[in-house]
Amino acid sequence: MSPALDERERIRAAMDRILAGAPQNSTGALTIVALAQEADVPRNALTQRHSDLRNEFYERVKARGATPDVEVRLRETIKKLKKTIANKNKELAQIREDVPALVRAVHQLTLENQELRKQLELPEPNITPLRRRS
């Protein structure tokens, strides 16, 4: 299937509308997806057939000093993920700090339990069980 004859003109017009802040068919985001939507062409028209126009769009976006919406969203996501990682690292450090104390407590309770069982087995134990084993 051959591309429409006016595809390049539609892409350039869409580029101008988006960069002017007056999109008609898209969100106006500074992305190739929005450009393709604005020009009413498939996205692969920009990524494969008209990569020069894609590059021109990115150059014009860069020239006006605006950060593309995709990059803004990615930076926000990265910031949130870094915060999550920091929180998880803090939580992990606390768990690692708690484990040895818990192991010591379990060990101490095990030793006490063994001692109590030995005392129960004596002919005259000096402890009274709360309930007898059957």
VENDA-V146740 format. One record per residue. N is the residue number from 1. PHI is phi in degrees with one decimal (999 if undefined). PSI is psi in degrees with one decimal (NA if undefined). Layout:
# VENDA-V146740
N;PHI;PSI, N;PHI;PSI
This chain:
# VENDA-V146740
1;999;125.5, 2;-87.8;146.9, 3;-67.0;154.8, 4;-60.9;148.1, 5;-62.8;-33.9, 6;-95.8;16.8, 7;-59.2;-46.6, 8;-62.2;-41.2, 9;-64.9;-39.9, 10;-64.9;-39.0, 11;-65.6;-44.9, 12;-62.9;-41.9, 13;-65.0;-41.2, 14;-64.3;-40.0, 15;-59.5;-45.6, 16;-63.0;-43.3, 17;-63.7;-44.5, 18;-64.3;-46.0, 19;-69.4;-23.8, 20;-83.7;-8.6, 21;80.3;24.0, 22;-127.9;57.7, 23;-69.4;150.2, 24;-113.9;-31.7, 25;-119.9;7.1, 26;-143.9;-176.8, 27;-77.1;-16.4, 28;85.3;8.1, 29;-63.1;150.5, 30;-86.0;58.8, 31;-129.6;160.9, 32;-66.2;-35.8, 33;-61.1;-46.8, 34;-66.1;-38.1, 35;-62.7;-44.9, 36;-63.0;-41.8, 37;-64.9;-42.8, 38;-63.8;-38.3, 39;-84.0;-7.4, 40;58.5;47.6, 41;-128.8;156.4, 42;-66.9;150.5, 43;-58.2;-36.9, 44;-66.8;-15.0, 45;-63.2;-35.3, 46;-84.6;-31.7, 47;-85.3;-23.0, 48;-118.1;-55.6, 49;-77.9;-40.3, 50;-121.7;54.6, 51;-64.9;-25.4, 52;-64.9;-37.5, 53;-71.3;-35.6, 54;-60.5;-48.5, 55;-62.9;-39.2, 56;-62.7;-41.1, 57;-60.7;-48.4, 58;-62.0;-39.1, 59;-62.6;-44.0, 60;-67.0;-37.6, 61;-64.0;-44.6, 62;-65.0;-39.2, 63;-64.2;-33.3, 64;-83.6;-1.6, 65;79.8;6.0, 66;-85.4;142.2, 67;-88.0;128.8, 68;-58.6;145.9, 69;-56.9;-37.7, 70;-61.5;-43.0, 71;-66.1;-39.3, 72;-61.5;-46.5, 73;-63.4;-41.8, 74;-64.4;-41.2, 75;-63.8;-39.3, 76;-64.6;-42.1, 77;-63.4;-42.3, 78;-61.9;-42.5, 79;-61.3;-44.1, 80;-64.4;-42.1, 81;-66.0;-39.0, 82;-63.9;-38.8, 83;-65.5;-42.3, 84;-62.0;-44.4, 85;-62.0;-42.7, 86;-62.0;-42.4, 87;-64.2;-42.0, 88;-66.9;-38.6, 89;-63.7;-40.4, 90;-63.7;-44.5, 91;-62.8;-42.9, 92;-63.7;-41.1, 93;-62.1;-40.6, 94;-64.9;-41.4, 95;-63.8;-44.2, 96;-62.5;-32.6, 97;-72.1;-35.4, 98;-77.5;-29.8, 99;-57.8;-49.2, 100;-58.3;-39.6, 101;-65.3;-39.7, 102;-66.7;-39.1, 103;-63.3;-43.3, 104;-61.8;-42.0, 105;-63.4;-44.9, 106;-62.9;-42.1, 107;-61.6;-45.9, 108;-61.6;-44.4, 109;-64.6;-37.2, 110;-63.5;-44.9, 111;-62.4;-43.5, 112;-63.0;-40.4, 113;-63.5;-44.2, 114;-61.8;-42.3, 115;-62.4;-43.5, 116;-64.3;-39.6, 117;-64.7;-39.2, 118;-62.5;-41.7, 119;-65.8;-33.8, 120;-66.5;-29.7, 121;-80.2;-11.3, 122;-66.0;151.8, 123;-59.7;-38.0, 124;-125.7;84.9, 125;-66.5;145.5, 126;-94.6;16.0, 127;-129.1;153.8, 128;-116.6;121.8, 129;-70.4;149.1, 130;-70.4;-33.2, 131;-145.5;142.1, 132;-79.0;145.5, 133;-78.9;145.5, 134;-93.4;NA
